[in-house]
Amino acid sequence: MLATSPRTRAQLADALRRKNVPDDVAENVLVRFDDVGLIDDEAFAQAWVQSRHRGRGLAKRALAAELRHRGVAEETVNEAVESLDPAQEEQTARALVARKLPSTAGLDPTKRMRRLVGMLARKGYSPALAYRITKEALTNEGAPPETFPDPPPPD
């Protein structure tokens, strides 16, 4: 498993459990892997956050959920996602909207708003940020602001 990509301690423990490796043997193996640096959940989490934010445009909330799903400890998850710069997160959200905007051309402004905000929400962006960035993009494109639905409550 480690030859193909980095894994968390929890992922390796699950794999050993599935192979019916006794718990005491599995723990010894995991401790040894930890000692020699084959397992490093902190480094894994940092690399995961940077890679998935840059590659897929995921926000802190989605990144944290993915790390938790992979068995990373809550404290490590928090440290990793907090390393993501809020300005970078906003810039990424703007780029995602700009990329998706042309495919919504010709639709009703309300429908465009809903689709773009929904796309950002699925990537873990807060409703307020998603709404604000989408409204700015549509307004800059020439849509009248009064055509948009009311914004969500602040974060």
C-alpha positions in Angstrom: 0.0 0.0 0.0 2.8 2.4 0.9 4.5 1.8 -2.5 1.6 3.3 -4.4 0.9 6.4 -2.3 1.2 7.7 1.2 -1.3 6.4 3.7 -2.5 7.3 7.2 -1.9 5.2 10.2 -5.6 4.4 10.4 -5.7 3.3 6.7 -2.8 0.9 7.3 -4.3 -0.4 10.6 -7.6 -1.1 8.7 -5.7 -2.9 6.0 -3.9 -5.1 8.5 -7.1 -5.8 10.3 -8.7 -6.9 7.0 -5.8 -9.3 6.4 -6.5 -10.8 9.9 -3.1 -9.7 11.2 -3.2 -10.0 15.0 -3.7 -6.7 16.8 -0.4 -6.9 18.7 1.6 -7.7 15.6 -0.2 -4.9 13.6 0.6 -2.4 16.4 4.3 -3.4 16.4 4.4 -3.0 12.6 2.7 0.4 12.8 5.0 1.6 15.5 8.0 0.5 13.5 6.7 2.3 10.4 6.1 5.4 12.5 9.7 5.2 13.9 11.3 4.9 10.5 9.1 7.6 8.9 7.0 5.6 6.6 3.9 6.9 8.4 3.5 10.6 9.1 -0.1 11.7 9.4 0.9 15.4 9.8 2.9 15.4 6.6 0.1 13.4 4.9 -2.5 15.9 6.0 -0.5 18.9 4.9 0.2 17.4 1.5 -3.4 16.3 1.1 -4.7 19.8 1.8 -2.3 21.5 -0.6 -2.9 19.0 -3.3 -6.6 18.7 -3.2 -7.1 22.5 -2.8 -4.8 23.2 -5.8 -6.1 20.3 -7.9 -9.8 20.1 -7.1 -10.4 23.5 -5.6 -11.7 22.1 -2.3 -12.3 24.4 0.6 -11.3 23.8 4.3 -14.6 22.2 5.2 -14.4 19.6 2.4 -10.7 18.9 3.0 -11.3 18.4 6.7 -14.1 15.9 6.0 -11.8 14.0 3.6 -9.0 13.8 6.2 -11.4 12.7 8.9 -12.7 10.0 6.6 -9.1 8.8 6.2 -8.7 8.4 9.9 -6.5 11.5 10.6 -6.8 12.8 14.2 -8.9 15.9 14.7 -6.0 18.0 15.9 -3.9 17.1 12.9 -6.9 17.8 10.6 -7.4 21.3 12.2 -3.7 22.2 11.9 -3.6 21.1 8.2 -6.7 23.0 7.1 -5.8 26.1 9.0 -2.6 26.2 7.0 -4.7 27.1 4.0 -4.7 30.9 3.5 -8.2 32.4 3.4 -7.1 34.7 0.6 -6.0 31.7 -1.4 -9.2 29.9 -0.7 -11.2 33.0 -1.9 -9.0 33.2 -5.0 -9.6 29.6 -5.8 -13.4 30.0 -5.4 -13.2 33.0 -7.8 -11.3 30.9 -10.3 -13.8 28.0 -10.1 -16.7 30.4 -10.7 -14.9 32.0 -13.6 -14.3 28.6 -15.2 -17.9 27.5 -14.8 -19.5 30.9 -15.7 -19.4 30.4 -19.5 -21.3 27.1 -19.3 -24.2 28.9 -17.7 -24.5 31.7 -20.3 -28.0 32.1 -21.6 -29.7 30.8 -18.4 -31.9 32.9 -16.1 -29.7 34.8 -13.6 -31.4 33.1 -10.7 -30.7 29.7 -12.1 -27.1 30.7 -12.9 -26.7 31.9 -9.3 -28.1 28.7 -7.9 -25.8 26.5 -10.0 -22.7 28.4 -9.3 -23.3 28.7 -5.6 -24.2 25.0 -5.5 -20.9 24.1 -7.2 -19.0 26.0 -4.6 -21.1 24.6 -1.7 -20.3 21.0 -2.9 -16.6 21.9 -2.8 -17.0 23.0 0.9 -17.2 26.8 0.6 -19.4 28.6 3.0 -22.8 29.8 1.7 -22.0 33.5 2.4 -18.6 33.3 0.5 -20.2 31.3 -2.4 -23.0 33.8 -2.7 -20.8 36.9 -2.6 -18.3 35.6 -5.2 -21.0 34.4 -7.5 -23.0 37.6 -7.2 -19.8 39.6 -8.0 -19.0 37.5 -11.0 -22.5 37.7 -12.4 -22.7 41.5 -11.7 -19.3 42.0 -13.4 -20.7 40.1 -16.4 -23.6 42.6 -16.6 -26.5 40.9 -14.7 -28.6 43.3 -12.8 -28.1 42.7 -9.0 -31.9 42.9 -8.3 -32.4 39.6 -10.2 -30.6 37.6 -7.5 -32.3 35.9 -4.6 -31.6 37.1 -1.1 -28.2 36.1 0.3 -27.8 33.5 3.0 -27.2 34.6 6.6 -23.5 35.4 7.4 -21.2 32.6 8.5 
